[in-house]
Amino acid sequence: MNAAAIGSHLVGAAGLLVTDWPRVRHQQGVATSSAIKTATTGVGLGVAVWSAVLNRSMAKAGAVPVAGATEAALAYRRRWLVRCVSLSWCSGSTPPPAWP
């Protein structure tokens, strides 16, 4: 489901860019704004991919009841970091999760 949403977002963004290309080329500030939005989207996609990779590693590890420097605990803490960095938390809509 996530891949379908990301794919439709990218197709829509590409369509808007093609449609508004003359405006992007000629209107002052539009190219810079488009570049910043593209970079922000790229960072968001990177965080989503990183989160998916960490979730898979957590699923493989299963329930690990230790809190040491094990691979599963490290992956859990990285996943916590991703959740804190994600846009839903940064927007202020939800409080940060408790530290593991």
N, C-alpha and C positions, 0 to 999 in steps of 0.2 A: 504494500500500500504506500509506503514511504517513497519507494522508487517511482511509482506512478505519479505521485504528487510532485516530486522533484522534476520528473520528465515533463509534465504538463506546464510547470512553472517556467522551465527553460525554453520550451517551444513558444509559449506566450511571450516571453521576454524577447526572444529572437524576432518574432513577428512584429512586436512593437518597435524594435530597433530598425527593422527594414522599412516599416511604414513611416517612421519619423526621421529617417536618415537625413533628408535635407535640413530639417530643423537642428539636428545634432551637429551637422557640419557648419551651419551659418549663424546660429543664434549663440550669442556670447554666454558662456557658463554652462551650457547644456552638455557639452562634451565632458567637462570636468565632473559635473553631477552624475552623468551616466557612468563614468569610470569609477567613481566612488561607490555608486550603487552596485556595480558589477563586482567590485572588490569585496564589498560587504556580503553580497550573495555568495561569493566564493568562500569566504570565511565561514559562513553559515553552513554551506555544503560540507566543508572540511570537518566542522564540528559534528555534523550529523553522521558522516562516515566514521569518524573516530569513535563516536558513541556506539555505533553499530558493531564495530570491531571489538570494543571493550565488552559490550553486552554478550557477544558470542564467546569471548574468553571466559566470562563469568558463568555462562551457561555450561560450558565444558567442564569447569571446575566443580560445579555442583555446590552443595551446601558445605562450606568449610568453616568449622567453628573456631578457628584460630585467629588471633589478631597480631601476628608477628610479621616478619618480613618475607612472607610467602608470596608466591606469584599471584594467588587468588586475592589475597588481602591488598596487594599492590594494585591489581586490576580494579578492585572495588573502590579504592581511594581515587584512582584515575577517573572512574566513572562518576564519582561524587564531584570531582573537579569539573568534568564536562557538564554535569547538571548545573553547577554554579555559574559556569560561563555561558550557558545557553541563553538565548534571547528571552525565553519566558521568565527567567529569574532576573535578568538585567532590566527588563521592562518594569519590574516592581510588582508584577501581578501575583507572585507567590514568594513566600519567604525562602531563604536558602535551606537546603536539607541539613540535618544534623551531621556533624563530623562523625565518620564511622569509628 
